[in-house]
Amino acid sequence: MFRGHKSENWIAYSKDTLNVCCQKQEIEYSNTNSKSVLGSMNDLAFHYKHHILYEGGVHSSALPGIIKKLNHMSMATLEYTFPIEALKAMYEKY
């Protein structure tokens, strides 16, 4: 997906941090009754849809920039931190 894109457009962390994140192969999904979490996820989905359609679709060369931009959009459910920072903090614990 990122073939042909300059890495500085979407990588903002050290190779060590990225290696730790990439080593984690297990992803779990679960249900939630939290209206706050559902609202945040719906808001994020709306932003992705808007930005991707505005830039020409999922095959647009702007996709890495969209991902970076939305990973730096603060979220109330994360106590107004950035999602990418919350992910980094989570993986630094392990």
C-alpha positions as CSV (number, residue, x, y, z in Angstrom):
1,M,0.0,0.0,0.0
2,F,2.8,2.4,0.8
3,R,5.0,1.4,-2.1
4,G,6.4,4.4,-3.9
5,H,5.6,6.9,-1.1
6,K,8.3,8.8,0.7
7,S,8.5,7.4,4.3
8,E,8.7,10.9,5.8
9,N,5.1,11.4,4.8
10,W,3.8,8.8,7.2
11,I,6.5,7.7,9.6
12,A,7.0,9.9,12.6
13,Y,8.6,7.4,15.0
14,S,11.9,5.6,15.4
15,K,12.5,2.3,13.7
16,D,12.7,0.6,17.1
17,T,9.1,1.8,18.0
18,L,7.8,0.7,14.6
19,N,9.5,-2.7,15.0
20,V,7.8,-3.2,18.3
21,C,4.4,-2.3,16.8
22,C,4.9,-4.5,13.8
23,Q,5.9,-7.5,16.0
24,K,2.5,-7.5,17.6
25,Q,0.5,-9.8,15.4
26,E,-2.6,-10.4,17.5
27,I,-5.5,-8.0,17.1
28,E,-8.7,-8.4,19.0
29,Y,-12.1,-6.8,18.4
30,S,-14.8,-6.7,20.9
31,N,-18.2,-5.1,21.5
32,T,-18.8,-2.0,23.6
33,N,-21.7,-0.4,25.2
34,S,-19.9,2.9,25.6
35,K,-21.6,5.7,23.7
36,S,-18.4,7.7,23.9
37,V,-16.3,5.1,22.2
38,L,-19.0,4.5,19.5
39,G,-19.2,8.2,18.9
40,S,-15.5,8.5,18.6
41,M,-15.3,5.6,16.2
42,N,-18.1,7.1,14.1
43,D,-16.5,10.5,14.0
44,L,-13.2,8.9,12.9
45,A,-15.0,6.9,10.2
46,F,-16.7,10.1,9.0
47,H,-13.3,11.9,8.8
48,Y,-11.7,9.0,6.9
49,K,-14.5,8.8,4.4
50,H,-14.5,12.6,3.8
51,H,-10.7,12.9,3.4
52,I,-10.4,9.8,1.2
53,L,-13.3,10.8,-1.1
54,Y,-12.0,14.4,-1.3
55,E,-8.5,13.2,-2.3
56,G,-9.8,10.8,-5.0
57,G,-10.4,7.5,-3.4
58,V,-8.5,4.7,-1.6
59,H,-5.9,4.4,-4.4
60,S,-4.9,8.1,-4.0
61,S,-1.3,8.9,-3.3
62,A,-2.5,11.1,-0.5
63,L,-3.6,8.2,1.6
64,P,-0.5,8.0,3.8
65,G,-0.9,11.8,4.5
66,I,-4.6,11.2,5.4
67,I,-3.6,8.5,7.9
68,K,-0.9,10.6,9.4
69,K,-3.3,13.6,9.7
70,L,-6.1,11.6,11.4
71,N,-3.6,9.9,13.7
72,H,-2.8,13.4,14.9
73,M,-6.5,14.3,15.6
74,S,-7.1,14.4,19.3
75,M,-9.9,12.2,20.7
76,A,-12.0,12.8,23.8
77,T,-12.1,9.1,24.6
78,L,-8.3,9.2,24.8
79,E,-8.4,12.2,27.1
80,Y,-7.7,14.5,24.2
81,T,-4.4,12.8,23.2
82,F,-3.6,11.7,19.7
83,P,-4.4,8.1,18.7
84,I,-0.9,7.5,17.5
85,E,0.5,8.7,20.8
86,A,-1.8,6.4,22.7
87,L,-0.8,3.5,20.6
88,K,2.9,4.3,21.1
89,A,2.4,4.6,24.9
90,M,0.6,1.2,24.9
91,Y,3.4,-0.6,23.1
92,E,6.1,1.1,25.2
93,K,4.6,-0.8,28.2
94,Y,5.5,-4.1,26.7
